[in-house]
Every structure is written in C-alpha cells, then in structure tokens.
Amino acid sequence: MPREDLMGDKLRPRDSLCPSGGPGEPWYTLDGVMLLAKILRKNFVCFEWGAGASTLWIANRVKHLTTIEHNKEWFEKVFAVVTEEGLKNIDVRYEWAKRNEYTKCIRAFPDEYFDAIFVDGAGGPHRRKAVIEAVPKLKPFGLLLVDDSHHLKCSGCVDFLRYWAQVDTFNNKRSTTFFFKPKQSVNEGFRKYNKPV
C-alpha cells in the first residue's frame, strides 16, 4: 500500500503499521525514536533524504532541516503541511526529475556542515549513494542515521563505516542504525566505495 494512502490530512504515522507506534513520530524503530530524542539539540543543522512524519518531528527539535523527497505527490503533501504549520526552519525540496541529482544535491553544502544526516526515502542503490554522499558533509562526531539499515548491511555497502561508533535498534523486521562519525575519518575504506557516479 503506498504511503500516501496510509495518511490522513496530517502526516501521522501508519497507526498500527508504524514501527514507533506513536502519532506524529518518525517511522523509525521505537528505540530509535527514543534515542534520537535524546541526541538532537536546538542548535543542530540537519539534512534528510525522505520526507514524512520524521520531517516535522525532527524540525521541532533542531535549528534547521533540509529535506529531499523523490515522490512528487508525497512532496506536495509534506510541503502543504509544513506551510500550514508555519514552520520556517524546514526547506523541503523535490528532487527526482534527474534521478542522479537526488543523492548529489547534498554537494551544494560545505563539507562538515551538518550535525546530523538522515538516510531514508528512495531505496535500492539510492540509499547506498546517499550514505556515501553524506560522509564528507557530516561534522566530526555527527550522527548519520540510516533507517531500514538491514538492507544496506546485507549488501555490505556500509562496510566503510566500520570505524564509526554504531548503535543498532530493531523492531520486528525493521532496523534503524545510528552511526557516529569519528573525529578523524579513516578514508581508505571510504574511497573504495566513493567511486564517481
């Protein structure tokens, strides 16, 4: 069932299908939501691939959030709610006309700019590319949150993050993983996966 069919007039979670179970919470694991609530700070500048309930929830806890969405109809729903709520600290963008631009749009920001980056949204190779694109844009000690991370781990595409502190959270068959960037990144593994695309 498409996610737009699972929502009411607000961006509420999928009720009983929502992993976190609470209205207005991100569609992460319950432990993931609780941990994230403790990590986020009002001075954080954040970036998110994949708009939805997480967008509003995160934006209410940080200084600024840039969110990229690949589904035009869903983008319009999220944008309408953001506008209705009068939230000024969210920049919601639609990026899919050129599929390669979806993950590359983060390149417009300086390196080590974001306190936290959230990878959700488009699946398959786009998630792998998003993780790779996120690494240089994240501040030292910054958070890289990957939802449905079991898919990426099975493919081995997060192996280059093996030197990062990591917290896995699970809920049924879903997983949300928190990666914390070290002060000085070990770049050899990153270069192996960061081939030009």
N, C-alpha and C positions, 0 to 999 in steps of 0.2 A: 504494500500500500504506500503510495507516495506521501512524503511528509506533509505536504500542503493539505492533504485530506485528513490528517490527524490533528489539525489545529483548529481552534475556534477563531474568534475575531481578534484575539491576542495571541502572542507567541507562547502559549502554555505548552508544557511537555505533553507527551503522548499518554498521559494518565497512567493506567496500569502497565503500559508498554514502556514507560520511561524508566531507564535504569536507576535514576536518582529518586524517582517516585514523588518528588515534591513539585507543586505548581511553580512555574517561573524559574526552576533550576536548570542548569545545563544538562544535556543528555549524556553526561559522563557517569562513571560508577558513583555510587553513594559515598564511598570512602574518598574517591577523587574529588568530589564536590566539597566535602568537609575539609580535606587537606588544602584545597585551593583557597577556601575562605580564610584560612589561617596565613597563607602566603602573600596574597595580594595586599598592596598598600596604595593609599590615596595618591602617592606621587609617581606611581608606575605609568609608563608609556608602553602600550601593548599592541600586538598585531595578531590577527586571527584569520585563518582560512576556514570558511564555513559559517555563515550567519544563522542565527536562530535564538532560542531561549538563552543560550550562553552569552550572546552579544549584549543583551540588556543586563543580565546578571553581572557580567564582568565590568561593563561600563559604569555601573553604580558603585564599583569598588576601586576604580582607578582614575588617574588624571585624564588619559586619552586612550581610545581604542580605534585602530583602523581595522576594518573587517572587509574581507574579499569574499564574494559569493559567485558561484558558477551557474546557478539556476536562475534565469531571468524572472520567472514568475515568483519564485521564493524571495528573491532580492526585493521585488516590488512590495511584497507583504511586509518584510522586515523594515524596509525603508519607511513605509506608511506608519508602522507602529513607533519607530524611532521619532518620526516627525510629530506624531500625535502626543507622544510622551514629552516632547520638548527637550530631548536630550541633545546637548550641544557638544558633548565630548566624544561623540562617535562619528567616524567617517565611514559610511557603508558604501562599498563600490561593487559594481557588477563587472566581472572580467571573465569573458568566455568567448567573445567574438573571434579572438585568435587564441586557441587553446594553450599555446606555449606561453602566452602572457599571463596566464592565471597564476603560475608559481613565480614567474620572473618579476612581477610587479613590486615585490619587496626590494628589488635592487635600487629603486628610486630613493631609498633611505640610506643614511650613512651607516658604515659598519659600527657594531657595538652600540646601536641606538636604542634597542628595545630591552625592557626589563623582563618581559615575558612574551612568548610567542606560542600560539595555539594552533595545532595542525588537526583539522577535521575536514569537513567538506568533501570535495571530489575525491574518489577513491583511486585504487589502482596505482599506476605509475605517477599520478599527480601528487599523491601523498609522499612518496619517496622523494620526488623532486622538491616538494615543499620543505621537507626536513633538511635536505641539502642546502637549499637557498636560505633557510633560517639561521644556520650555524654562524656565518660571519656577522649577521645583523644583531645577534644577541650579545648583551653585555656579559662580561665575566661574572660568574655566579648567577646569571639569569636563568629563568625557567623556560624550558621547551616542553610543552605538554602535547602528547600525541594520543588522541582518542582512537579506539579500536586498534591499539598498537599491536595486538597479536598478529594482525595481517602483515605488518611490516617486519616483525621479528621472524615470522616463518620464512619470509623471503630473504632474510639476512641483510636487509638494506640499512639497518641501524647499527651494524657491527662497528662502524667507525665512531660510535658514541660510547664504546666500551670503557673509555677512561673517564666518563662523566658519572657523577653520582646519580643513582637511579632508584625510583620508588614505583613499584607496580601495584596497581589496585585492580580488583576483579569484581565482577557482578555477573553471575550466571556464565554466559559465554562471551561476555564483553570484557574489555580491559582498557584502562586509561593509565598511561605511563608518564611519570614526571622525570625529566632529565635535567640536571643542573650543570651548567657549563663551568668547567674549571677555570681558574684564574688565567692560566696559560694553556691554551688548547694544544693537544698533541695533533699536529696537522698531517702526518703521513697517512693515517687512515682516512682522513677527510679528503685528501687529494685523490686517493684511489677511487672514491665514489663521485667526486665532483668533476666529472668529465663534462666538457661543453655540450649543451643540448640545444 
